[in-house]
Amino acid sequence: MEAYSSFAEVYDLFMDNVPYEEWCAYITQILKENGIEDGLVLDLGCGTGKMTRLLKQVGYDMIGVDLSEEMLGIAREQESEGILYLQQDMREFELYGTVRAVISACDCMNYILEEEELLQVFKLVNNYLDPKGIFVFDMNTRFKYEELIGDQTICEHRDDASFVWDNYYDEETGINEYELTLFIEHPEEKGLFQRFQEYHYQKAYDVDQIAALLEEAGMKLLAVYGEGTRQEPEEDCERVYFVAQECGK
């Protein structure tokens, strides 16, 4: 089963511990520091639109792009007047014009498993950015895969859903496979749970790799921050933020 199909139904339920408001404030501050205080912003890999809606509330005009029809279905059910959602693969997305900024949160870029394809994503971002536009995105670090989640099993339970998340990390390829087993209560039969299974794949990249790809795509890397900081990432950092700028087509 494709990633984020059945999981979409309970995604927000299990992401209730994710500090979206803090992430939004952090990203907004970075955008404003670089002169992006309003205007059109693209949320690449928007999922159910939680970050998209928060940025809309801050005052940006938002576009959300995601590959999963199911995730976008959830996004469109929310109060999201004025947000344009597009079902597209980030490796070949198309917009109607340029945007002032592109953001991508919650390690979406780690889902791109080949450098050539990640380069294509960065080239597309650069193509659709206004002159001097800003690209802000986060990525899980190699440390996180190798030391924290690789070859670990994570289980969580809520009243009407549970999951078992088995991780398998390959140090040679840098790819982490997530085998996700979901148990979701049947909508019409209380106490009866349906079992679903999905497979997710992410890849660990080093900062130097990402910096080189951004440069090759035509962007200038402005900063690399450890999560929630304005400092360079420490060795045990789990998530890093990249800030890049369109520097002339």
C-alpha positions in Angstrom: 0.0 0.0 0.0 1.3 3.5 -0.9 2.6 5.7 1.9 0.1 8.1 3.5 -3.0 6.3 2.2 -4.6 4.6 5.3 -2.3 6.6 7.5 -3.9 9.8 6.3 -7.0 9.0 8.2 -5.2 9.0 11.6 -2.2 11.1 10.7 -3.2 14.2 12.7 -4.3 12.0 15.6 -0.9 10.5 16.0 0.9 13.8 15.3 -0.7 15.5 18.2 2.7 15.8 20.0 4.3 17.6 17.1 4.9 21.3 17.9 3.5 22.7 14.7 2.9 26.1 16.2 6.5 26.4 17.4 7.7 25.2 13.9 5.5 27.8 12.3 6.8 30.6 14.5 10.4 29.5 13.8 9.8 29.4 10.0 7.9 32.7 10.0 10.8 34.4 11.8 13.3 33.1 9.3 11.1 34.3 6.4 10.6 37.8 7.9 14.3 38.1 8.7 14.8 37.6 4.9 12.2 40.2 3.9 9.3 37.8 3.3 6.5 39.3 5.5 3.6 38.6 3.2 2.7 37.3 -0.3 2.5 33.9 -1.9 4.2 31.0 -0.2 4.3 27.3 -1.3 4.1 24.5 1.3 5.8 21.6 -0.4 4.8 18.3 1.0 1.9 19.9 2.9 0.2 16.7 4.0 -3.0 17.4 5.8 -2.3 21.1 5.7 -1.6 21.8 9.3 1.4 24.0 8.6 -0.2 25.5 5.6 -3.2 26.7 7.6 -0.9 28.1 10.4 1.1 30.1 7.8 -2.2 31.3 6.3 -3.2 32.6 9.8 0.1 34.4 10.0 -0.8 36.3 6.9 0.7 34.5 3.9 -1.2 33.5 0.8 -0.7 29.8 0.7 -0.4 27.0 -1.9 -0.1 23.4 -0.6 1.4 20.6 -2.8 1.3 16.9 -1.8 1.4 13.6 -3.6 -1.1 11.8 -1.4 -4.7 12.2 -2.5 -5.8 11.0 1.0 -3.8 13.6 2.9 -5.1 16.4 0.6 -8.6 15.1 1.2 -8.2 15.7 4.9 -6.6 19.1 4.2 -9.5 20.2 2.0 -12.0 19.2 4.7 -10.6 21.8 7.1 -11.4 25.5 7.3 -8.9 26.6 4.6 -10.6 29.4 2.7 -8.1 30.9 0.2 -5.6 28.0 0.2 -5.0 26.3 -3.1 -4.2 22.6 -2.7 -2.6 20.7 -5.6 -2.0 17.0 -5.9 1.5 16.7 -7.4 4.8 14.9 -7.0 7.3 17.3 -5.7 9.9 16.0 -8.2 7.8 17.4 -11.0 5.4 20.0 -9.5 4.1 22.9 -11.6 2.7 26.2 -10.4 0.9 29.0 -12.3 3.6 31.5 -11.5 6.3 32.3 -9.0 6.1 32.6 -5.2 7.9 34.6 -2.7 9.0 31.6 -0.6 8.9 27.8 -0.5 8.8 26.0 2.8 8.9 22.2 3.5 8.5 20.9 7.0 8.4 17.5 8.8 11.3 16.0 6.9 9.5 15.8 3.6 12.8 16.1 1.7 14.1 12.9 3.3 11.6 11.0 1.2 13.5 11.8 -1.9 15.9 8.8 -2.1 18.1 9.7 -5.0 20.5 12.7 -5.2 19.5 13.3 -8.9 15.8 13.5 -7.9 16.5 15.8 -5.0 18.5 18.1 -7.3 15.5 18.2 -9.6 13.3 19.2 -6.7 15.7 22.0 -5.8 15.8 23.2 -9.4 12.0 23.3 -9.6 12.0 25.3 -6.3 14.5 27.7 -7.7 12.6 28.0 -10.9 9.4 29.0 -9.1 10.9 31.4 -6.6 10.7 35.2 -7.1 14.1 36.9 -7.5 15.8 36.6 -4.1 13.0 34.3 -2.9 13.6 32.1 0.1 13.5 28.3 0.5 13.3 27.0 4.1 13.1 23.2 4.7 14.1 20.7 7.4 15.6 17.3 7.2 16.2 14.4 9.7 19.9 13.9 10.3 22.1 10.9 9.8 22.5 10.8 13.6 18.8 10.4 14.1 18.6 7.4 11.8 21.8 5.7 13.0 21.5 6.3 16.8 17.8 6.9 17.6 15.2 5.4 15.3 17.1 2.9 13.1 16.3 -0.7 13.9 13.8 0.4 16.6 10.2 -0.4 17.0 7.8 2.4 18.0 4.2 1.7 19.2 1.5 4.2 20.0 -2.1 3.9 21.1 -5.1 6.1 21.0 -8.7 5.2 21.9 -9.7 4.5 18.3 -6.4 3.7 16.6 -3.0 2.2 17.3 0.2 1.7 15.3 3.4 -0.4 15.3 6.2 1.3 13.4 9.2 -1.0 12.7 12.4 0.8 11.5 15.2 -0.8 9.4 18.2 1.4 8.7 20.9 0.6 6.1 24.1 2.5 6.9 25.6 1.8 3.5 22.7 3.3 1.5 21.6 5.7 4.2 18.0 4.5 3.7 15.6 4.0 6.5 12.6 1.7 5.9 9.5 2.2 8.0 7.1 -0.7 8.1 3.9 0.8 9.5 1.0 -1.4 10.8 -2.2 0.4 11.6 -5.2 -0.7 13.6 -8.1 1.7 13.0 -11.5 1.3 14.5 -14.2 0.6 12.0 -16.4 3.7 11.5 -19.7 1.8 11.8 -18.8 -1.0 14.2 -17.5 0.1 17.6 -14.8 -2.1 19.0 -13.9 -3.7 15.6 -10.5 -2.6 14.3 -9.3 -2.9 10.7 -5.6 -3.7 10.0 -3.6 -1.8 7.4 0.0 -1.8 6.4 2.2 0.8 4.7 5.9 1.1 3.9 7.7 4.4 4.0 11.3 5.1 2.9 13.6 8.0 3.9 17.2 8.7 3.2 19.9 10.4 5.4 21.9 13.1 3.7 24.9 15.0 5.0 24.8 18.8 5.2 27.6 19.0 2.6 25.6 17.0 0.2 22.6 19.2 0.5 24.7 22.4 0.2 26.3 21.1 -3.0 22.9 20.2 -4.5 21.4 23.6 -3.6 24.4 25.3 -5.3 24.1 23.1 -8.4 20.4 24.0 -8.5 21.3 27.7 -8.7 20.5 28.7 -5.1 22.7 30.3 -2.4 22.8 28.6 0.9 22.3 31.2 3.6 22.3 29.2 6.7 22.1 25.7 8.3 20.6 25.6 11.8 20.1 23.0 14.4 16.4 22.6 15.2 14.9 25.6 16.9 18.2 27.5 17.1 20.3 30.0 15.1 23.4 27.9 15.6 25.1 25.4 13.4 23.9 21.8 14.1 25.6 19.8 16.8 26.8 16.3 16.2 23.8 14.9 18.1 21.2 17.1 16.3 18.1 15.2 15.2 16.7 17.8 12.7 18.4 20.6 10.7 16.9 23.5 8.9 18.3 24.8 5.6 17.7 28.4 4.4 18.5 29.0 0.8 17.9 31.9 -1.6 17.2 32.3 -5.3 20.3 34.2 -6.6 19.5 34.9 -10.3 18.1 32.7 -13.1 
